Amino acid sequence: MKKILIISLEFPPYVGGVATYVHDLADSLDPQKTVVLAPSSKSKESSVWDEDKKYKIIRKKLLYPRFIWPRWIRLLWHVWRVVRKEKIEIIFVQHVLPVGYAGILMKKLFKIPFLLFSHGTDLIAGTSTVWKRKMVTMVSKQAEQIIFNSNSLQSRYLRVLPMFEKKSFVLYPCPEPIFFETPSRSAIDTIRSRYALEGKEVILSVSRLDEGKGFLHMIRYMSKILETAPNLVWFIIGGGFKSDLIIDTIRRYNLQNVVRFIGEIPHADLPPYFYVADLFVLLTHPDDGREEGLGLVFLEASATGLPIIAGRSGGVPEAVLDGRTGLIVDATNEKQVIDATLKLLQEKIYATQLGKAAKDRMLKDFQWSNQIKLLEPWIGKK
């Protein structure tokens, strides 16, 4: 396998689908041949998180402060140093702009090829103006291959830049093994005791608390759901800029005794919460031109065998097969969401069948060992 440098502006302990994807990708490669260049952090969380990783992690301040432009000049310097010191043979660029500029420079200076990975938000930002579209075109032209996390995202990209169809393909993210394994009884009992879940049914939502995730919709619908399912508890796990608004809205609808707002927790601590839940709900929806790339959390919920209700957005129907591994709804359609939620809470056999089918699909089709083989033409075998 060639010596690989993965460059990403999002990386754990930062919580999010892109950060998790990048770690899982690196963790699936030969650790002796893999280097990740990621943002530094003032907190100790980064160094603690890095300690037990088999592959090499280099953390640097990758961008200048906002008042210095272009901010990404600092990134070029760090990439140049790492490439020379680590004898890098191929680069995985995780954000079209601005990381793609580093890919182009290393290709020109050292003839090092790069693969371009797109996750959704970078594509929307990168095609928002004529100038940025030109830059995305330039980076895409220089890349050996353009890789997407869903067919939906690939289609959106090709609608804007159809000339790159022959050099693009999809490499799905995959759930980590910890989601397939039932947690210890003590871990599950601790959560059930801590949050007073005796005699309760549990809905779980895990996501960054940002636009397009549908939390405010679900809060508005919850009162009517409770009329039929009064013993319901709703776990919300995640952090983001809408946290305060969501908490205030929960209070406004008098749902403090129903919602257990957990906040942001380490990714490795998530599985027990999935295994105490009866249903996973995340009402993703299009927002100001942005759509869900795929929704890694839906794959993680599937790996635990939970039935899922997901909002229709971008690549979500690839992660959740409507009527087969979960139910896809219009997040803005109150009746549709309420009916779907009550159906899966009341029809236990059907819900169990959906959850089992979801887990079987993850075991068969969403394993990193198989996905990595798609990269072998460029990196060689592990």
Secondary structure, DSSP 8 states (H G I E B T S, - for coil): ---EEEE-S--TTS-SHHHHHHHHHHHTS-GGGEEEEEE--SSTHHHHHHTT-SSEEEEE--S--TTSSSTTHHHHHHHHHHHHHHT--EEEE--TTTHHHHHHHHHHHH---EEEEE-SHHHHHHTSSHHHHHHHHHHHHHSSEEEESSHHHHHHHHHH-GGGGGGEEE------GGGTS---HHHHHHHHHHTT-TT-EEEEEES-S-TTS-HHHHHHHHHHHHHH-TTEEEEEE---TTHHHHHHHHHHTT-TTTEEEEE---GGG-HHHHHH-SEEEE----BTTB--S--HHHHHHHHTT--EEEE--TTHHHHS-BTTTBEEE-TT-HHHHHHHHHHHHH-HHHHHHHHHHHHHHHHHH--HHHHGGGGHHHH---
